[in-house]
């Protein structure tokens, strides 16, 4: 039997486990899927917006894999910490596949980022998604009238949409009750989503973009003058040569510009060709706005500063300018790329493949792609591992790794424990007159799992 540990229960980890147990070339493969959290599914549970139920339904297919008799979920197991080093983990398994994602957001690198009221979009997403590490986040939404979201990707669109949505639209979701209550009391009436490039260069997908224009009581507004700065904005021939997504995005944005602002109670301004240069603060140490420099296309796909500046007032700033990986103690790490050096998924140490160590997902390729991108990525890594199976299987393991994990002081949450958490969340939702509602704190999750 080949016993393998997969670290991370998000899509990349589950896809890796699925490939490993469903292949036929190497019989008797067993996979333990380890996660630091007591709950599975990674960013599908804690990163996908609660009002995106179609995407969240992917949990069903991930669940099928984790319920396979050849796969075992072990939550509440931190790898690389005091109780379980990466070296010790490799002693317990024939091979380890690390699918730990990219946990840190990128900074803007401008003055004022330390001000109260300035947060990463990652922190905001974690809070409204019920991540147990985010329970202490306080965004002060009741005292916020205007917010700025810096970025032009789907995460920026998500946080913009959540800020603009009403309580009635979010109540049917699994959003934690504290977050729903805070959003119900929110004073936000205007959100500016700001990009340093033009409308044709946005990284958001059209479906997510269009949602901003369909929110009840919300106007989505584009300044025609800013749109016209984009060389392809008013050139149908040039626009026709764009990739399909960019072309559709441009059509949506042009339509909002032509329609003009309405008289709804809330407003989303999609701003372009503005580069953040400073976050402004008031005498109370809180953010009061942002200063931007107007940019212009440089003719090479980038932008250049024009020396013209503009200020946008805001009491909340969320930056959404990308993610980067963080080192995991015991694994090699390339800080320039934020990834673990690898060859087709095999971890490289000093230029040579490390026997039994593999990576998949963002820690392998960087924070790129969509959820589905993780499937071929995981398959490539699994293929490399299976090619090495003959060498890996020569090493005899002493016992069931679960016994060793418990002996080390860890308290793994197994699948029945997770099912108990699901049942507790369903009960919580019923008590609140809602559907299943997430338990957003460590104590509540571990208590529901029977580990209080």
N, C-alpha and C positions, 0 to 999 in steps of 0.2 A: 504494500500500500504506500502511495506517495501522499504525504500529509503536507498541506500548504497553508500558510497564513496570508490572508489578504488584509492589509491595514487600510481601512476606510470603507464605509458601506454606502457611499454615493454611487452614481451611475458607473463610473470607471471601475470601482472595486467590484460591484455586483456583476458587471459585464465580464470582468476577468474571471470571477468565480464561475459564472455560467459557461464560459468557453472551456474552462479547465475540466469541469465535471461532465460536460456533454460530449466531449471528443471521445473517439473510440481507439485511438492509437495507443494510449497508455491506460490500461485498466486500473481500477481501484483507487482513483484519485479522490481524496477527501479535503475539503476546504473549510477552514475557520475564517469567518469574516469578522475582524476586530474593529471596534470603533471606540473612540474616546468618550463619545456621548452614549447615554443609555438608550437612545432611539436611533433607528436605522434611516437610510435614504439620503443622508448628506444634504446637499443643496436643493434636492427636490423637496425636502421637508422644510429646510431652513433658509432657502434662497429664492425659491419661486414665490412670487407674490400670491397672497391668499385668495385674491379674486381671479386668479388664472387657474381655474379648476381643471381645465382640459389638460394643461401641462402637469399639474399636480397628480392627475390620475395615473401618471406614469408609475406612481408608487405601486399600483397593482401588478405591473409586470416585474418590478424589482422584488416585490413580495413573493411572487411565484418562485423565483430563484432561491430566495432565503429560506423558503419552506421545503426546498428539495432535501431529501433525507441524506444526501451527500454533502450538504452545506450546513454549517452551524454558525449562527450569529452570536457573538460575544461582545455586548456593549459594556460601557463603563470600564474599558481597558485602555489605559494610556500607554502608548509605546514611546520610548525615549525619555521617560520620567524616572523617578527614583526607584520605582518598584520593578520596572521592566525595561531594560536597555535593548537596543537593536541587536547587540551581540548575543544577549541571552535569548531573545526571540528566535534567532537563527539556530540556536542550539536545540530548541524545542520542535522545530519544523524542518522538513527537507528543503523548503524554499519559502521566501517571504516576498510578496508583491506589495510595494508601497503605493497607495493611491490616496495621498494625503492632501491633494489640491494646492491652492495658493491662498494662504490664510490672511495675508496682509494687504491693505489697500495702499495705493500710491499717494504720496503727498503732492500738493501743488508747488511747494517750495517757494512760497511768497510770504512777506511779512503779514502777521496777524492771524496765522493759523492756530495760534495758541489761545485765541480769545474764546470766552464762553459763548456757546451757540454755534460753534463751528465743529462739524462732525463729518465723518466719512459716511458715504451712502451705505457702506457695508454695515456700520453700526446701526443705522436706521432700519435697514432690512432685517438684521438680526433681531432687533427689538420688536418690530411688528410681526415677525415670523415666530416669535416665542423661543428663540435660542436661549438656553439656560445661562450662558455667559453674559447675556445682555440685560439681565433683570435690573441692573442699577442705572441704565441709561435714562437720562432725563432731558427731554428735548424742549420743554417749556412751551408747548404748542399753544396753550391758552393765551400767552402774551405775544404771539407771533402774528403779525398781519401780512408780512411779505417774506418770502423765502427765495433763495437763489440755489439752483442745482447746477453745478458745473460738470458738464459732460454731455456726450451725444451718442450714448449707447443705450442698450435696453435696460440696464440698471438705472440709468438716469431717468428714462421714461417711466419705469416702475415707481420710483420714489416720488416723482412729480405727480403721477396719477393718484397715488395713495394720499399725498398731501391735499389734493384737490377733491377727493371723493367725500361723500357724505356718510354719516353713520348708518343710515338705512341700507346703503348699498354694500357695506362691509359686514353688517351683522350676520348675514347668512354664511359667512366664511368661517374658517377655523381660527381666525385671529384671536390671540389671547385677550381676555376681558380687560386687563389693565390698559393694553394698547388701544383697544376699541374705545374705552372710556376716554382716554386722552385725546384721541382723534375726534370724538364727539364734542369735546370742549374746545377744539382747536379754533383759533381766531384767524387762521390763514385764509386770505381772500385773493392773494396774488402770488403766483409762482413764476419765476423766470428760469427757464432752462437754457443755459448759455453754452455755446460752442465757439471754439476759436477758428474753425473753418466754416465752409459754406454749406448750404442745404443739400447739395449733391454729394457731400462727403460724410454725411451722418452715418453712424455705425448701427443705428437701430433698425429693426425689421419693420416692414410696412404694417403688419397686423398690429403690433404694439403701438406704433405711431398713430394709426387711425383711431385707436381707443381714446386718445386725448381729445379728439373732436366729437366724441359721442357721450361724454360724461354729462349727466343731468345738471343743469344750472351752472355750467362752466363754458366759457368761451376760449377756444384755442386761437391764438393770434400770431400772425407773422407779419413783420414790417416789410412791405414791398420793396422799399429802398435797400434793405439789407439783402433780400433775396436777389435783387438785381446786381449785387456785387459779384455773384457767382457767374463765371463766364458762360455756363451752360443754361443758366436760369431762363433766359429769354431767347435761346437758340434751339429751336426744335430739332434741327439736324444733329447738333452736338449732344442734346439730351437723348436722342434715339440711340446713340452709340454707348450710352452708359450701361453698366450691368443692370439686370432687370429690377433688383431691389432698389437700387439708387434711382432708377427711372420712376418707379412707382412712388417712392418717397417724395421725389421732387413734385410729382403731380399732386400729391396730398398737400404739401406745403404751399404750392402755388395756389391751390384752391382756397386755402385759409387766408392767404394774403389778399386774394381778389375779393373774398367775402367781407373782409374787414371785421373790426371788433363789434360785438353785440352789446346787449345790456344785461347779461346774466350776472348773478351775484358774485361769481368767482371767475378768475381769469388766469390762463396759462399763456405766457409770452415765450415763444420760441425765438431766441436771439442767436445771431450768427456773426462771425468775424469779430469776436471780442475775446481778447486774451487777458486772463486775470493777472493783475500785477500787485494788488494789495487788498487785504481784508481790513476794513475800517472798524474802529471800535469807539464806543462812547465812554464817558467818565466812569461808568459802572463796571468797565472791563468786559462788557458784552459786545458782540458784533452789532454794528449799526448799518453796515452796507459793504459793497465791494467796489473797487476801482478797476476798470478794464481799459486796455488799449485797443483801439480799433485796428484790425488787421486787414490785409488785402492779399489776394492771390499773388504768388510770386512767379507764376508761369511754369512751375515745376511740380505742381501738386501740393505745395506747401503754402505757407502764409508768411508775410513779413509785417513788422509793425509800421504804423503810419505816423506815430507821434501825436495822435488825437486820442483823448481820454474821455471816459464816461463813468459816472458813478450810478450804481443801482442800490437803492435802500433795501435793507433786509435785516430781520432779527434772527434769521436762521440761515446757515450756509451748509449745504451738503456737497462734498466733493465726490465725483464719480468718474475718475480718470484712470481706472484700471487697477489690476491686482498684481501681486508678485508673490512668489513662493518664499517660504522661510525655511531655514535649515532645520533638519531633524537630527538631534544629537546622535552621532555614530554613523551618519551617512555622509558621503562626500557631497559638496554643494558648490554650484557656480553662481556667485552673487550677481554676476553681470546679466545672466538670463533668468535667475531665480528658479533654476531647475537642478535636478540631480544628473550629473554626467552619465550618459548611457549609450549603448549601441543596440538598437532594435529592442529597447526595454531592459537590456542587461546592464546593471549598475557597473560603472567603470571606476576602478580605483588604481591610481597611478598608471593609467593607460591600459590596464588589463581588466577584463570582465571578472567581477567578483562572483564566485560560485555560489548560487543560491539566492542572490539578491536581485530584485527586479523593480521596475517602476512603471506606472501607467497613469494616464490622466494629466492634469495640469502640472504636477511636479515633474512629469516627463517632458512635456512639450511646451509648457508655458500656458498662461490663461487665455487660450484661444478656442474658437469654435463654439458650437452649441451642444446641448446634451447628447444628441446623436453622434457627435464627433468622437465621443468616448468609446463607442463600440469598436470601430476598426483599430483605434489606438490600443484598446485592451486586448483585442485579438492578436495584434502583432506581438505584444509582450507575452501573452499566453503561449503563442507559437514558439517563441524563443525558449521559454521555460520547458515546454514539452520536448523540444529538441535536446535539452540538457538532462532529460529525465533519467537516462541510463546512469549518468554520473551522480546525480542527486540521490538516487535510490540506494546507492552503495552504503550510505551512512545509516546506521541503526539508531532509532530513537528510543529513549528509555521508557517513556510512558505516555499516557494521554496528556497533551499539553495543558488541558484544563486543570488537572490536578496541580501541575507546577505553578500555574497562574494563581490559583487559590493559596498555595503554599507561600507564595511571594507576598501575600497580603492583599491581592486584588480581589474585588467582588464583582465578577462578571454578571451582566444581565443577559440571561439566555432568552430564547424566543418566547417561552411562556411568560417571562417577566415583561417583555415588550407587549405581548397581547394583554396583559393586565393593565399596562399604561394606556393602551388604546381603549380598553373598557372604562377606565377611570376618566379619560377625556370625553368619552361619549356621555357618561353620567354627569360630568361637569356641564356639558352643553345642555343637557335636558334640564338641569337645575336652573339654568339661566334663560330657558326658553329659546335656546339656540340649537344648532346642530353641534356635532363634536367640536370641542374647544380645546386648544392646546394648553397643556400645563407648562408654564414658562420658566420654572426654576428647578435647580438641581434637587433640592429637598423634596419637592413634590413629585418629580419624576422617579427618584429612587424609592420614595415611599410607596408610590403606586406599583412599582416593580417588586415590592416586597423586601427592599434592602434598607429600610429606615432604621 
